[in-house]
Each structure stands twice: as C-alpha cells, then as structure tokens.
Amino acid sequence: MSRRLVIIGLALILLLAATGTSGASSSSSGSQDTTVLDWNRHAVEALINAPAAPVPGAGQSPPVAMLQLAMVQGAVYDAVNMIHRGYEPYLGDLPNAPRWASKQAAVATAAHHVLVGLGIAPVPPLAPAVITRLDGLYADALAGIANGAAKTAGIAAGAAAAAAMLEERTGDGRFVPFTFDVGDGAGEWRPTSGVNDPFAWVANVEPFVMKKTSQFRTDGPLDVESRAYAREYGEVKDYGGNGTTTPTLRTMGQTATAMFFTANPAEMYNRTFRTIAEDRDLSLVRQARLFATLNLAGADALIGCWDDKAATTFWRPITAIHEGDNDGNPRTAGDGNWNSLIPSPPYPDHPSGYNCITGAFMNAAKSFFGRDGVAFTLVKITPGQLDVTRDYTRFTDVVEDTIDARIWLGIHFRTPDVQGAELGRDVAGWLSEHFLEPQ
C-alpha cells in the first residue's frame, strides 16, 4: 500500500509539472552533455572519499559504496527513461514524464535526492559537510538550466525516481548487524587482524537484479587435503610473500601489477567508464543506461560475493600457511613466519570481492558495447605520488590481471579469484538478459 501511494503521488506531481507550454529545450547543442557523468563523479566522491579529504566524503568501503551507487544510478536511469521512454524502466511502476522535460534537471535531482535521502534508519546519513556540498552542486546545476516548464517537469521526474528508489530500498538489509562465523579447524576462517568485517551484513542485503543472494553461488573452495589445493597453496606461498621477512619468486612486474590493483575498484572503474563514455561521445540517455548497468551489476556481484563468503567462511592464505603442518595435507609445508605483501582484508577468502566487482563491471561493459575489444586506460591515483596507468584493448583482460594480482598480493588463493570473477560475469549476464532492455 505504501509503495502504491508513493507512485500515485509521483504521478500527480508529474501531471502538474506537465501543464503549460513546454518552452525551449534545455538540452545542450554542439557538445556532449555530461550531466550523468558529472553526477556519477559527485556520487563517487560523496560516498568513497575520506571524511578529511579536500573533497569530503563518507569513506565507505567498496561493498557499501557500491550499494549506494547502484541506488543513485538506478534512479538516474529511471528519471531519464521516464522522459526518453526508450528502455524498460528499472522500477517498473513509475509514471511517464513529458518528452520535452529537461533530462539534465531530472538527472541532477534524482542523484542529489537519493544521496541526501540515504539516512533512513538503520542506514546512516551522509555527514553534514557532504550534504552541504551536494546541495551546492545541485543548486549550481539547476541554475544552469533555463527556468520554465521543461525544467519543472525534469525536476519532478528526478524527484519521482529518487523517492521511488528510496522507498524500494528501505528495509533492504543495509546496516543490519551480521558477522561471519569464526572457526579453528583446517580451512575455517579466522580474523587475520583481530577484526571481523563490520560490513558482513552485505551478505544479507536484498539484491537489485538477482532473484536471491545465493543465485550465483560458486562451487566453493578446494578441499584442503587435495592435490589441487596444495598446488594453489604453493603458488601463493611462493609468489605472495612480502619479500622482506618472507622470500618471494614474484618479479618486479608482477609486484607492480599486484600493487596497481590495490586501488578502490568502485572509484577506479566508475572513473574509467566516465572517460570511456566521453571518448565514445555517448549521449546522456546512453550514459544513464551504462552507469545503471555497471553499478547495478557491481552491487549484486558484491551481495552475491558476501553471501558466498558467509556460506564458506574459508581461511586466508596467511592462516593456511601458518597452519600448513596441521591441515591434514602432507603436501603443504607450514611456515609460521610467512607474511603476505599486504595485510589481508577482515573477511573470508572465498570468493574474491575484487574479482567479483571486476568480473561484473567488465562483463557488463562488454554486453553494453556489444564487444569485448575496446581500448581504454586504467589510472591509479595515489595522492602525493605520480598516477600509474595500465592500457587495455579488451575489457576482460582486466579480469585476467586482477585474478593474478590478488595471488601476488598474498591475500587469495587462485580458486576464489577465478570463481569470484565468474560470479561477477554471471550477474552481468543475468542483468543484460533481464533488465534495462530496449522497448
């Protein structure tokens, strides 16, 4: 009933906004409209930047930020599509807006309203400084659009899409306390830094496109007593050590690849696709669909990934190698002094979250553009240091690198990396086949 009342109210808003003459179109002419890209950047900054950064943000971890980004980009897509009407809506019961409504006003309003509306218990709101900045950006965006019926109708469409998204995601499991099980037997996960992931609740969040959190559950970890496990154990032991207290066979090039992919994937991949969208001169409508596709796939890949982690609770390589003489496998020689190149994250090994999101983004992009062969550059930005770049000619080549990188960092076995990437690929494929289709 609550959902129906919201939609009825939004339909009335749009009906009132549609009265009067349409006025001049507010779309830009002669150059690409980057409103969607601008608000994707604003959203990423607001959610991911550290609170003390020059542009302050919420400092959210990738799994948490991806959930909120999916909400923002889903609402932006619906707001634009309410006007354009060329694709299936994400939330199917939204009313149409006038075709002459300002898409720029719709985008800015949808993104802004979702971001500032996140504080519905138990989800914490963004900090006042972040909201103040978003309010200023929104005011500037609207000031750049000519007043008139088109602007009014666009604002109404954006507000409708944002309200529907916030209503849809209220009570979806975000920030509801949950912890991963801890064990002490062979193969059972135990915290490597004394911390049990405070965001383990991602495992129980209602999916955006999947039927259920376990829809693409992986085959699971290898048997710790198997030869296959011993081979992967030896690989990460040989190539994932820190090279200081623990010897490593890792080359300088492999170390460079490993360290490159310590960048926040939600930030780096969204930034990368903003550049791709500009380089390929995507229209505002296609931008909205691209970023909804990427971030909805990324969010569900991480929900499925955390669901899988909760189901398997498999130990990290550092624990496995320290306990190698006690795992029941005669082929795994233990080393109590072994240390990984970087510290292990505070959640189970299987599957790899970085590869879940990478598999989702890169395969969603492959589906969106209709081919894998697209040239682009990933850029890792580290404040106070020179940017590092990696050039690619295929989306899925990134997946191959992130699989290897997590092993060379010493924080994952190979099977969790491969299966994580497959989980992300499967989510992207499901979304491509069942959501946001042309109509």
C-alpha positions as CSV (number, residue, x, y, z in Angstrom):
1,M,0.0,0.0,0.0
2,S,2.8,2.4,0.9
3,R,4.5,1.8,-2.4
4,R,1.3,2.3,-4.4
5,L,0.6,5.6,-2.6
6,V,4.1,6.9,-3.4
7,I,3.6,6.1,-7.1
8,I,0.2,7.7,-7.2
9,G,1.6,10.8,-5.6
10,L,4.5,11.0,-8.0
11,A,2.2,10.6,-11.0
12,L,0.2,13.7,-9.8
13,I,3.4,15.6,-9.4
14,L,4.4,14.9,-13.0
15,L,0.9,15.6,-14.2
16,L,1.0,19.1,-12.6
17,A,4.5,19.7,-13.9
18,A,3.4,18.8,-17.4
19,T,0.8,21.6,-17.6
20,G,1.5,24.7,-19.6
21,T,3.8,25.1,-22.6
22,S,6.9,23.1,-22.9
23,G,9.2,26.1,-23.5
24,A,12.6,25.8,-25.1
25,S,14.5,22.6,-24.7
26,S,17.3,22.7,-22.1
27,S,19.5,20.1,-23.9
28,S,22.9,21.3,-24.8
29,S,23.7,21.6,-28.5
30,G,27.0,21.1,-30.3
31,S,28.8,19.3,-27.5
32,Q,28.3,16.2,-25.4
33,D,26.0,16.5,-22.4
34,T,28.0,15.2,-19.4
35,T,25.3,15.7,-16.7
36,V,25.2,11.9,-15.9
37,L,29.0,11.7,-15.8
38,D,29.2,14.8,-13.5
39,W,26.7,13.4,-11.0
40,N,28.4,10.0,-11.1
41,R,31.6,11.8,-10.0
42,H,29.8,13.7,-7.3
43,A,28.2,10.5,-6.0
44,V,31.5,8.6,-6.0
45,E,33.2,11.5,-4.2
46,A,30.4,11.8,-1.6
47,L,30.4,8.1,-0.8
48,I,34.0,7.0,-1.2
49,N,36.3,10.0,-0.4
50,A,37.7,10.1,3.1
51,P,36.0,12.5,5.5
52,A,39.2,14.5,5.8
53,A,39.8,14.6,2.0
54,P,39.9,18.0,0.2
55,V,36.5,16.9,-1.2
56,P,35.0,15.2,1.9
57,G,33.1,12.0,1.6
58,A,31.7,9.2,3.7
59,G,34.8,7.0,3.3
60,Q,32.7,3.9,2.6
61,S,34.3,0.6,1.7
62,P,33.7,-0.7,-1.9
63,P,30.9,-3.2,-1.0
64,V,28.9,-0.5,0.9
65,A,29.6,2.3,-1.6
66,M,28.5,0.0,-4.5
67,L,25.1,-0.5,-2.9
68,Q,24.5,3.3,-2.7
69,L,25.9,3.9,-6.1
70,A,23.5,1.4,-7.6
71,M,20.7,3.3,-6.0
72,V,21.9,6.6,-7.4
73,Q,22.5,5.3,-10.9
74,G,19.3,3.3,-10.9
75,A,17.3,6.4,-10.0
76,V,19.2,8.5,-12.6
77,Y,18.4,5.9,-15.3
78,D,14.7,5.8,-14.3
79,A,14.5,9.6,-14.3
80,V,15.9,9.9,-17.8
81,N,13.9,6.9,-19.1
82,M,10.7,8.4,-17.8
83,I,11.3,11.2,-20.3
84,H,13.0,9.2,-23.1
85,R,10.9,6.0,-22.7
86,G,13.3,4.0,-24.9
87,Y,14.1,1.2,-22.4
88,E,12.5,-0.9,-19.8
89,P,12.4,1.0,-16.5
90,Y,14.3,-0.4,-13.6
91,L,11.4,0.2,-11.2
92,G,8.5,-0.7,-13.4
93,D,5.6,1.3,-11.9
94,L,6.9,4.9,-12.4
95,P,4.8,7.2,-14.5
96,N,5.9,8.8,-17.7
97,A,7.1,12.4,-17.8
98,P,6.7,14.8,-20.7
99,R,9.1,14.1,-23.6
100,W,10.1,17.7,-23.6
101,A,11.1,17.7,-19.9
102,S,14.7,18.6,-19.0
103,K,16.8,15.5,-18.7
104,Q,19.5,17.5,-17.1
105,A,17.2,18.6,-14.3
106,A,16.0,15.0,-13.9
107,V,19.5,13.6,-13.6
108,A,20.7,16.2,-11.1
109,T,17.5,15.9,-9.0
110,A,17.5,12.1,-8.9
111,A,21.2,11.8,-7.9
112,H,21.0,14.6,-5.4
113,H,17.8,13.4,-3.7
114,V,19.0,9.8,-3.4
115,L,22.3,10.8,-1.8
116,V,20.9,13.3,0.7
117,G,18.0,10.8,1.4
118,L,20.2,7.9,2.5
119,G,19.7,8.4,6.2
120,I,16.6,6.2,6.7
121,A,17.3,4.1,9.8
122,P,19.3,1.9,10.1
123,V,21.3,3.5,7.2
124,P,23.3,6.4,8.5
125,P,23.0,9.7,6.6
126,L,25.9,11.4,4.9
127,A,27.9,13.9,7.1
128,P,26.5,17.5,7.1
129,A,29.6,18.8,5.2
130,V,29.0,16.3,2.4
131,I,25.3,17.1,2.2
132,T,26.1,20.8,2.2
133,R,28.5,20.3,-0.8
134,L,25.9,18.2,-2.6
135,D,23.2,20.9,-2.0
136,G,25.6,23.5,-3.5
137,L,26.3,21.3,-6.6
138,Y,22.6,20.8,-7.1
139,A,21.8,24.5,-6.8
140,D,24.5,25.2,-9.4
141,A,23.2,22.5,-11.7
142,L,19.7,23.9,-11.6
143,A,20.9,27.4,-12.0
144,G,22.4,26.4,-15.4
145,I,19.1,25.3,-16.7
146,A,16.6,27.8,-18.1
147,N,13.5,28.3,-16.0
148,G,10.3,27.1,-17.4
149,A,8.0,24.1,-17.8
150,A,10.8,21.8,-19.1
151,K,12.9,22.4,-16.0
152,T,10.0,22.0,-13.7
153,A,8.9,18.7,-15.3
154,G,12.5,17.4,-15.2
155,I,12.8,18.2,-11.5
156,A,9.5,16.4,-10.9
157,A,10.8,13.3,-12.8
158,G,14.0,13.2,-10.9
159,A,12.2,13.6,-7.6
160,A,9.8,10.9,-8.5
161,A,12.6,8.4,-9.4
162,A,14.6,9.2,-6.3
163,A,11.6,8.8,-4.0
164,A,10.7,5.5,-5.6
165,M,14.2,4.2,-5.2
166,L,14.5,5.3,-1.6
167,E,11.1,3.7,-0.9
168,E,12.1,0.5,-2.7
169,R,15.4,0.1,-0.8
170,T,14.0,1.0,2.7
171,G,14.4,-2.1,4.9
172,D,16.6,-3.9,2.3
173,G,19.1,-5.2,4.9
174,R,21.7,-2.5,4.7
175,F,23.5,-1.9,8.0
176,V,21.6,-4.6,9.8
177,P,24.2,-6.2,12.1
178,F,25.7,-9.6,11.0
179,T,29.1,-11.3,11.5
180,F,31.0,-14.0,9.7
181,D,31.4,-17.3,11.6
182,V,34.9,-17.9,13.0
183,G,36.4,-21.4,13.3
184,D,39.6,-23.0,14.4
185,G,39.7,-26.1,12.2
186,A,41.5,-26.7,8.9
187,G,40.1,-24.4,6.2
188,E,38.0,-22.4,8.6
189,W,38.3,-18.7,8.6
190,R,39.6,-16.7,11.5
191,P,40.3,-12.9,11.5
192,T,43.8,-12.1,10.4
193,S,43.9,-8.7,12.1
194,G,41.6,-9.2,15.0
195,V,38.7,-7.7,13.2
196,N,35.5,-9.4,11.9
197,D,34.2,-7.4,8.9
198,P,31.8,-4.7,10.2
199,F,30.1,-4.8,6.8
200,A,29.5,-8.5,6.7
201,W,25.8,-7.6,6.5
202,V,26.2,-7.0,2.8
203,A,25.7,-10.8,2.5
204,N,22.1,-10.3,3.5
205,V,21.1,-7.3,1.5
206,E,18.2,-7.6,-0.9
207,P,19.6,-7.9,-4.4
208,F,18.9,-5.3,-7.1
209,V,18.5,-7.7,-10.0
210,M,19.2,-11.2,-8.7
211,K,16.3,-13.4,-7.6
212,K,18.1,-14.1,-4.3
213,T,21.5,-13.5,-2.7
214,S,22.7,-17.1,-3.5
215,Q,21.5,-17.2,-7.1
216,F,25.1,-17.4,-8.4
217,R,26.7,-19.3,-5.5
218,T,30.1,-20.6,-6.6
219,D,31.4,-24.2,-6.4
220,G,33.2,-23.3,-3.3
221,P,36.8,-23.7,-2.0
222,L,39.0,-26.6,-2.8
223,D,39.3,-29.5,-0.3
224,V,42.3,-28.6,1.9
225,E,43.5,-32.2,1.7
226,S,43.5,-32.3,-2.1
227,R,46.4,-32.0,-4.6
228,A,44.7,-29.1,-6.3
229,Y,44.6,-27.2,-3.0
230,A,48.3,-28.0,-2.4
231,R,49.2,-26.5,-5.8
232,E,47.4,-23.3,-5.1
233,Y,48.8,-23.2,-1.6
234,G,52.3,-23.5,-3.1
235,E,51.6,-20.7,-5.7
236,V,50.5,-18.1,-3.2
237,K,53.3,-19.1,-0.7
238,D,55.9,-18.8,-3.4
239,Y,54.6,-15.6,-5.1
240,G,52.6,-13.8,-2.5
241,G,55.2,-13.3,0.3
242,N,56.3,-9.8,1.2
243,G,59.9,-10.3,0.0
244,T,61.3,-8.8,3.2
245,T,60.6,-11.2,6.1
246,T,59.4,-13.9,3.7
247,P,61.1,-14.8,0.4
248,T,59.1,-14.5,-2.9
249,L,59.5,-15.5,-6.5
250,R,57.4,-12.6,-7.6
251,T,59.0,-10.4,-10.3
252,M,59.1,-6.6,-10.2
253,G,56.5,-6.5,-13.0
254,Q,54.2,-8.9,-11.0
255,T,54.7,-6.7,-7.9
256,A,53.7,-3.6,-10.0
257,T,50.6,-5.3,-11.2
258,A,49.7,-6.5,-7.7
259,M,50.1,-3.1,-6.2
260,F,48.2,-1.4,-9.0
261,F,45.1,-3.4,-8.1
262,T,45.0,-2.2,-4.5
263,A,43.1,0.8,-5.8
264,N,39.5,1.1,-4.8
265,P,37.7,-0.7,-7.6
266,A,34.4,1.1,-7.2
267,E,36.1,4.5,-7.6
268,M,38.6,3.5,-10.3
269,Y,36.1,1.7,-12.5
270,N,33.4,4.4,-12.4
271,R,36.1,7.0,-13.2
272,T,37.4,4.9,-16.1
273,F,34.0,4.5,-17.6
274,R,33.3,8.2,-17.3
275,T,36.3,8.7,-19.6
276,I,35.2,5.9,-21.9
277,A,31.7,7.5,-22.2
278,E,33.3,10.8,-23.1
279,D,35.7,9.3,-25.6
280,R,32.9,7.5,-27.3
281,D,30.6,10.5,-27.2
282,L,27.8,8.6,-25.5
283,S,24.5,10.6,-25.3
284,L,23.0,11.4,-22.0
285,V,20.5,8.6,-22.4
286,R,23.2,6.0,-23.1
287,Q,25.3,7.4,-20.2
288,A,22.4,6.8,-17.9
289,R,21.9,3.3,-19.1
290,L,25.6,2.5,-19.0
291,F,26.2,3.6,-15.4
292,A,23.0,1.9,-14.2
293,T,24.2,-1.3,-15.9
294,L,27.7,-1.1,-14.4
295,N,26.7,-0.2,-10.8
296,L,23.6,-2.5,-10.5
297,A,25.8,-5.4,-11.7
298,G,28.6,-4.4,-9.4
299,A,26.3,-4.1,-6.4
300,D,24.7,-7.5,-6.9
301,A,28.0,-9.2,-7.6
302,L,29.2,-8.0,-4.2
303,I,26.0,-9.0,-2.5
304,G,26.4,-12.5,-4.0
305,C,30.1,-12.5,-3.1
306,W,29.5,-11.7,0.6
307,D,26.7,-14.3,0.7
308,D,29.2,-16.8,-0.6
309,K,31.8,-15.7,1.9
310,A,29.2,-16.2,4.7
311,A,28.4,-19.7,3.3
312,T,32.0,-20.9,3.0
313,T,34.0,-18.9,5.6
314,F,37.3,-20.2,4.1
315,W,40.6,-19.2,5.6
316,R,43.0,-16.7,4.2
317,P,46.4,-17.8,2.8
318,I,48.3,-16.3,5.7
319,T,46.3,-18.5,8.2
320,A,46.6,-21.5,5.9
321,I,50.4,-21.2,5.5
322,H,50.9,-20.7,9.3
323,E,48.8,-23.8,9.8
324,G,50.2,-25.8,6.9
325,D,51.5,-28.6,9.1
326,N,48.2,-29.1,10.7
327,D,45.7,-29.1,7.8
328,G,45.8,-32.9,7.0
329,N,47.6,-32.4,3.7
330,P,51.1,-33.8,3.6
331,R,51.9,-31.7,0.5
332,T,51.6,-28.3,2.4
333,A,54.7,-27.4,4.4
334,G,53.8,-24.8,7.0
335,D,55.7,-21.6,7.7
336,G,54.8,-19.7,10.8
337,N,56.8,-16.7,9.7
338,W,55.2,-16.2,6.3
339,N,53.7,-12.9,5.6
340,S,51.7,-11.5,2.6
341,L,52.7,-8.5,0.5
342,I,49.8,-6.5,2.0
343,P,47.6,-7.3,5.1
344,S,44.6,-9.5,4.4
345,P,41.1,-7.8,4.5
346,P,38.9,-8.7,7.5
347,Y,36.6,-11.2,5.8
348,P,36.9,-14.8,4.5
349,D,38.9,-15.7,1.4
350,H,36.3,-17.2,-0.8
351,P,35.4,-15.7,-3.2
352,S,37.4,-12.6,-4.0
353,G,35.4,-9.4,-3.7
354,Y,37.8,-7.5,-6.0
355,N,37.3,-10.1,-8.7
356,C,33.5,-10.2,-8.2
357,I,33.2,-6.5,-8.9
358,T,35.8,-6.6,-11.7
359,G,34.0,-9.5,-13.4
360,A,30.7,-7.7,-13.1
361,F,31.9,-4.3,-14.4
362,M,34.0,-5.6,-17.3
363,N,31.4,-8.1,-18.5
364,A,28.5,-5.6,-18.1
365,A,30.6,-3.2,-20.3
366,K,31.2,-6.0,-22.8
367,S,27.4,-6.6,-23.0
368,F,26.6,-2.8,-23.2
369,F,29.0,-2.1,-26.0
370,G,28.4,-5.4,-27.8
371,R,32.0,-6.4,-27.9
372,D,35.0,-7.0,-25.7
373,G,37.5,-5.2,-27.9
374,V,37.6,-1.6,-26.7
375,A,40.8,0.3,-26.0
376,F,40.9,2.2,-22.7
377,T,43.3,3.1,-19.8
378,L,43.0,2.4,-16.1
379,V,44.6,5.1,-13.9
380,K,45.5,4.5,-10.3
381,I,45.5,7.8,-8.4
382,T,47.6,8.0,-5.2
383,P,47.7,11.4,-3.6
384,G,51.2,12.9,-3.4
385,Q,52.5,10.4,-6.0
386,L,52.5,10.1,-9.7
387,D,49.5,8.5,-11.3
388,V,50.1,4.9,-12.6
389,T,48.4,3.8,-15.8
390,R,47.7,0.5,-17.5
391,D,46.5,0.3,-21.1
392,Y,44.0,-2.4,-22.2
393,T,42.4,-3.4,-25.5
394,R,39.7,-5.7,-24.1
395,F,37.5,-5.3,-21.0
396,T,38.1,-8.9,-19.9
397,D,41.9,-8.5,-19.9
398,V,41.4,-6.6,-16.7
399,V,39.9,-9.7,-15.1
400,E,42.9,-11.8,-16.0
401,D,45.1,-9.2,-14.3
402,T,43.0,-8.9,-11.1
403,I,43.0,-12.7,-10.7
404,D,46.8,-12.8,-10.7
405,A,47.1,-9.6,-8.7
406,R,45.3,-11.0,-5.6
407,I,47.6,-14.1,-5.6
408,W,50.7,-11.9,-6.0
409,L,49.5,-9.8,-3.1
410,G,49.4,-12.9,-1.0
411,I,45.7,-12.4,0.1
412,H,43.9,-15.0,-2.0
413,F,44.2,-18.5,-3.4
414,R,43.5,-18.8,-7.2
415,T,40.2,-20.6,-7.0
416,P,38.5,-17.8,-5.0
417,D,39.8,-15.3,-7.6
418,V,38.6,-17.3,-10.6
419,Q,35.2,-18.1,-9.1
420,G,34.7,-14.5,-7.9
421,A,35.2,-13.3,-11.5
422,E,32.8,-15.9,-12.7
423,L,30.2,-14.8,-10.2
424,G,30.5,-11.2,-11.4
425,R,30.3,-12.4,-15.0
426,D,27.1,-14.3,-14.3
427,V,25.4,-11.4,-12.6
428,A,26.3,-9.1,-15.5
429,G,24.9,-11.7,-17.9
430,W,21.7,-12.0,-15.9
431,L,21.2,-8.2,-15.9
432,S,21.9,-8.0,-19.6
433,E,19.2,-10.6,-20.4
434,H,16.5,-9.4,-18.0
435,F,16.8,-5.7,-17.2
436,L,17.1,-2.3,-18.9
437,E,16.3,-3.7,-22.3
438,P,15.2,-1.6,-25.3
439,Q,11.5,-1.3,-25.8
